[in-house]
Amino acid sequence: MRHPVLLFAIIGNLLIAGPSLANDVNLHKHTPEEIKSVCEKAGGSFSQDSAGYGCGTDCHGKAGTACTVFCKPDQKCVAQVTGGRRPRHVIDALQAPHHGH
């Protein structure tokens, strides 16, 4: 399934968001199938076109663009996260950390 508007939003967020709003974090290379699978588990929306593929969530289990991962073919993926987080895995980038009280 293709969602060009979401992909455009993910790319736009990665390109124009100010450093105070988000961190770009490099992740390992992942196939479109791997990103789609993790995206579904995180409740996000997967998109793919000739520029690459990615996933966006609201960071809380629904589709959105607050937490995103974007991958270009045969390159490392980039996650965009807020709050100075440094996720090491795609699922961690797409979900806000759970804080126990």
C-alpha positions as a Markdown table, in Angstrom:
| # | Residue | x | y | z |
|---|---|---|---|---|
| 1 | Met | 0.0 | 0.0 | 0.0 |
| 2 | Arg | 1.3 | 3.4 | -0.8 |
| 3 | His | 0.7 | 6.6 | 1.1 |
| 4 | Pro | 2.6 | 9.4 | -0.7 |
| 5 | Val | 1.2 | 12.1 | 1.6 |
| 6 | Leu | 2.7 | 10.3 | 4.6 |
| 7 | Leu | 6.0 | 9.7 | 2.9 |
| 8 | Phe | 6.1 | 13.4 | 1.9 |
| 9 | Ala | 5.4 | 14.3 | 5.6 |
| 10 | Ile | 8.2 | 12.0 | 6.8 |
| 11 | Ile | 10.7 | 13.4 | 4.3 |
| 12 | Gly | 9.6 | 16.9 | 5.1 |
| 13 | Asn | 10.0 | 16.4 | 8.8 |
| 14 | Leu | 13.5 | 15.0 | 8.3 |
| 15 | Leu | 14.5 | 17.9 | 6.1 |
| 16 | Ile | 13.0 | 21.0 | 7.8 |
| 17 | Ala | 12.5 | 20.2 | 11.5 |
| 18 | Gly | 14.6 | 22.3 | 13.7 |
| 19 | Pro | 17.2 | 20.7 | 15.9 |
| 20 | Ser | 15.3 | 21.8 | 19.1 |
| 21 | Leu | 12.3 | 19.8 | 17.9 |
| 22 | Ala | 13.8 | 16.5 | 16.9 |
| 23 | Asn | 16.9 | 14.4 | 16.7 |
| 24 | Asp | 17.9 | 12.4 | 13.7 |
| 25 | Val | 19.3 | 9.1 | 14.7 |
| 26 | Asn | 21.0 | 6.7 | 12.3 |
| 27 | Leu | 19.8 | 3.1 | 12.5 |
| 28 | His | 21.0 | 0.0 | 10.7 |
| 29 | Lys | 19.9 | -0.9 | 7.1 |
| 30 | His | 16.4 | -2.5 | 6.9 |
| 31 | Thr | 14.4 | -3.9 | 4.1 |
| 32 | Pro | 11.0 | -2.5 | 3.2 |
| 33 | Glu | 9.5 | -5.7 | 4.6 |
| 34 | Glu | 11.3 | -5.3 | 7.9 |
| 35 | Ile | 10.1 | -1.7 | 8.3 |
| 36 | Lys | 6.6 | -2.6 | 7.3 |
| 37 | Ser | 6.4 | -5.4 | 9.9 |
| 38 | Val | 7.7 | -3.2 | 12.7 |
| 39 | Cys | 5.5 | -0.4 | 11.6 |
| 40 | Glu | 2.4 | -2.6 | 11.9 |
| 41 | Lys | 3.5 | -3.7 | 15.4 |
| 42 | Ala | 3.9 | -0.1 | 16.4 |
| 43 | Gly | 0.5 | 0.9 | 15.0 |
| 44 | Gly | 2.0 | 3.2 | 12.4 |
| 45 | Ser | 1.5 | 3.9 | 8.7 |
| 46 | Phe | 4.0 | 2.4 | 6.2 |
| 47 | Ser | 4.7 | 4.1 | 2.9 |
| 48 | Gln | 7.0 | 3.4 | 0.0 |
| 49 | Asp | 7.9 | 5.0 | -3.3 |
| 50 | Ser | 11.0 | 5.4 | -5.5 |
| 51 | Ala | 12.7 | 7.7 | -3.0 |
| 52 | Gly | 12.5 | 5.1 | -0.2 |
| 53 | Tyr | 10.3 | 3.7 | 2.4 |
| 54 | Gly | 9.3 | 4.6 | 6.0 |
| 55 | Cys | 6.9 | 4.5 | 8.8 |
| 56 | Gly | 5.2 | 7.2 | 10.9 |
| 57 | Thr | 3.5 | 7.0 | 14.2 |
| 58 | Asp | 2.1 | 9.4 | 16.8 |
| 59 | Cys | 4.6 | 7.7 | 19.2 |
| 60 | His | 1.7 | 6.2 | 21.1 |
| 61 | Gly | 0.5 | 3.3 | 18.8 |
| 62 | Lys | -1.4 | 5.2 | 16.1 |
| 63 | Ala | -0.5 | 6.6 | 12.7 |
| 64 | Gly | 1.1 | 10.0 | 12.6 |
| 65 | Thr | 4.4 | 11.8 | 12.0 |
| 66 | Ala | 5.7 | 12.6 | 15.5 |
| 67 | Cys | 8.0 | 9.5 | 15.4 |
| 68 | Thr | 9.3 | 8.5 | 12.0 |
| 69 | Val | 11.8 | 6.1 | 10.4 |
| 70 | Phe | 12.8 | 6.6 | 6.8 |
| 71 | Cys | 15.1 | 4.4 | 4.7 |
| 72 | Lys | 16.6 | 4.9 | 1.3 |
| 73 | Pro | 17.4 | 1.7 | -0.7 |
| 74 | Asp | 20.7 | 0.1 | 0.4 |
| 75 | Gln | 21.4 | 2.8 | 3.0 |
| 76 | Lys | 21.1 | 3.1 | 6.7 |
| 77 | Cys | 17.7 | 4.2 | 8.0 |
| 78 | Val | 17.2 | 7.4 | 9.8 |
| 79 | Ala | 14.8 | 7.9 | 12.8 |
| 80 | Gln | 13.4 | 11.2 | 13.8 |
| 81 | Val | 12.6 | 11.4 | 17.5 |
| 82 | Thr | 12.0 | 14.0 | 20.1 |
| 83 | Gly | 13.2 | 14.6 | 23.6 |
| 84 | Gly | 16.9 | 13.7 | 23.1 |
| 85 | Arg | 16.1 | 10.0 | 22.7 |
| 86 | Arg | 18.7 | 7.8 | 21.1 |
| 87 | Pro | 16.8 | 4.6 | 20.0 |
| 88 | Arg | 18.9 | 1.7 | 18.7 |
| 89 | His | 16.0 | -0.2 | 17.1 |
| 90 | Val | 13.2 | 0.8 | 14.8 |
| 91 | Ile | 10.5 | -0.2 | 17.3 |
| 92 | Asp | 12.1 | 2.0 | 19.9 |
| 93 | Ala | 12.1 | 5.0 | 17.5 |
| 94 | Leu | 8.4 | 4.5 | 16.7 |
| 95 | Gln | 7.2 | 4.3 | 20.3 |
| 96 | Ala | 7.6 | 6.8 | 23.1 |
| 97 | Pro | 9.5 | 5.3 | 26.0 |
| 98 | His | 7.3 | 3.8 | 28.8 |
| 99 | His | 7.9 | 5.6 | 32.1 |
| 100 | Gly | 7.2 | 3.6 | 35.2 |
| 101 | His | 6.1 | 5.5 | 38.3 |
